[in-house]
């Protein structure tokens, strides 16, 4: 799956790459060698001239700079501890941006999946009650 980064992220991305590269004491040529990405591409990213960057190249730059793609893009990771699956299913299906195979779920599909998961949870509860 390839992800294209929009222009607003690129200016931040370029700054982050440059900062991390300079912290390592690397030239743009050294980053080119370590990441196997072309000099012109790296130069354009650092200078905000690039219109897009695919996920494969993002990962190569992150690996070369000993960081993560999320850190390069200034994306904060939020850790969520799931301890109640019923509440989690409810929370998941509150999103209007759910996708399957890269295609946004319509209302029917979203409700179908939610009902499927709830039916499974209810079946487990019923089986537990029968065993007690």
Secondary structure in CASP SS format (residue, H / E / C, confidence):
PFRMAT SS
TARGET T0000
AUTHOR 0000-0000-0000
METHOD secondary structure of the structure
MODEL  1
X C 1.00
X C 1.00
X C 1.00
X C 1.00
X C 1.00
X C 1.00
X H 1.00
X H 1.00
X H 1.00
X H 1.00
X H 1.00
X H 1.00
X H 1.00
X H 1.00
X H 1.00
X H 1.00
X H 1.00
X H 1.00
X H 1.00
X H 1.00
X H 1.00
X H 1.00
X H 1.00
X C 1.00
X C 1.00
X C 1.00
X C 1.00
X H 1.00
X H 1.00
X H 1.00
X H 1.00
X H 1.00
X H 1.00
X H 1.00
X H 1.00
X C 1.00
X C 1.00
X C 1.00
X H 1.00
X H 1.00
X H 1.00
X H 1.00
X H 1.00
X H 1.00
X H 1.00
X H 1.00
X C 1.00
X C 1.00
X C 1.00
X C 1.00
X C 1.00
X C 1.00
X C 1.00
X C 1.00
X H 1.00
X H 1.00
X H 1.00
X H 1.00
X H 1.00
X H 1.00
X H 1.00
X H 1.00
X H 1.00
X H 1.00
X C 1.00
X C 1.00
X C 1.00
X C 1.00
X H 1.00
X H 1.00
X H 1.00
X H 1.00
X C 1.00
X C 1.00
X C 1.00
X C 1.00
X C 1.00
X C 1.00
X C 1.00
X C 1.00
X C 1.00
X C 1.00
X C 1.00
X C 1.00
X H 1.00
X H 1.00
X H 1.00
X H 1.00
X H 1.00
X H 1.00
X H 1.00
X H 1.00
X C 1.00
X C 1.00
X C 1.00
X C 1.00
X C 1.00
X C 1.00
X E 1.00
X E 1.00
X C 1.00
X C 1.00
X E 1.00
X E 1.00
X C 1.00
X C 1.00
X H 1.00
X H 1.00
X H 1.00
X H 1.00
X H 1.00
X H 1.00
X H 1.00
X H 1.00
X H 1.00
X H 1.00
X H 1.00
X H 1.00
X H 1.00
X H 1.00
X H 1.00
X H 1.00
X H 1.00
X H 1.00
X H 1.00
X H 1.00
X H 1.00
X H 1.00
X H 1.00
X H 1.00
X H 1.00
X C 1.00
END
